[in-house]
Amino acid sequence: MKIVRGTKNIVKSIPYPVVAIGNYDGVHMGHQIIFRRAAEIARENSGTAVVFTFEPHPLKIIAPERVPPLLTTFRKKMELIEACGIDQVICADFTRQFADQRPRDFAKDILVDLIGVREIVVGFDYAFGKGREGTILYLKKMGEEFDFKVHVIDPIKLNGHLVSSSYVRELIEEGDVKTAREFLGRNYSIQGPVIHGHHTGKAIGFPTANIDTARVQIPGTGVYAVFVYHGEQRYQGAVNIGFNPTFNRDRLSVEVHIFDFGEKIYGQEIEVEFIDRIRSEMVFQSADALVEQIKKDIEQAKIILEKHA
């Protein structure tokens, strides 16, 4: 899949571009349907399935106080989009100037003149241009004027809930990674470099890899059964997310105990895939009591992970 960073780098003469437009944080089930529909239309016309998205998250420019933690890093988002059959991603630099474009200017100057769009696929709640003034109805009028088709994907519901990035984020904040999996169509995961922590785990016999998670949405506090990806290898593990109240810590940490693993991987990137939540965060009267609970957590994690091997 080709990735184009910045609209100034768009190469003209894209064969029959079918464009899906949106931010697509999380690449959940609804997003995947949009991408697969765009890919399907492109194949039918010997064309190119294109995703037009933004970096950074638009709210970081428009309302930085409201920007949420991301469900996917840029790299992870690209991997997930490619898996849906997309040929090219155009990632626009979302600046204040870009945000202030009128809907007609965006449609004509970028979609039509730069990309040469032939068909567009969007979600039911799509809006564009300054102040989100460009509605789907307006986009369809632009299509009539500039000769491109518009396909609107209906809302997707699971168990009575609309599939959306905001709802997925709520589930993850609550630690409900099992339900989040249904809405994402995959296990939720976070990526980050391994950093130095307090080395408490090593001191009590369970060394952990602490992850820098500043860029992504962290699941609610507690202990989880996880798979850990390092390089090309997958390992079983258990992760503790919390403040380590037994040791009076005041900073949230993500500490992964990787089973049967002894390498030093400080500074290296790992991915932690959440399978199920084992328990909530607890305060223990002593380090010995904590050690006994950790042993039980590990056994429970192994049982859970064997079912997902």
Buried (B, 14 or more C-beta within 10 A) or exposed (E): BEBBEEBEEBEEEBEBBBBBBBBBBBBBBBBBBBBBBBBBBBBEBEBBBBBBBBBBBBBBBBEEEEBBBBBBBBEBBBEBBBEBBBBBBBBBBBEEEBBEBBBBEBBBEBBBEBBBBBBBBBBEEBBBBBEEEBBBEBBBBBBEEBEBBBBBBEEBEBEEBBBBBEBBBBBBBEBBBBBBBBBBBBBBBBBBBBBEBBEBBEEBEBBBBBBBBEEBBBBBBBBBBBBBBBEEEEBBBBBBBBBBEBBEBEEEBBBBBBEEBEEEBEEEBBBBBBBBBBBEBEEBEEBEEBEEBBEEBBEBBBEBBEEEE
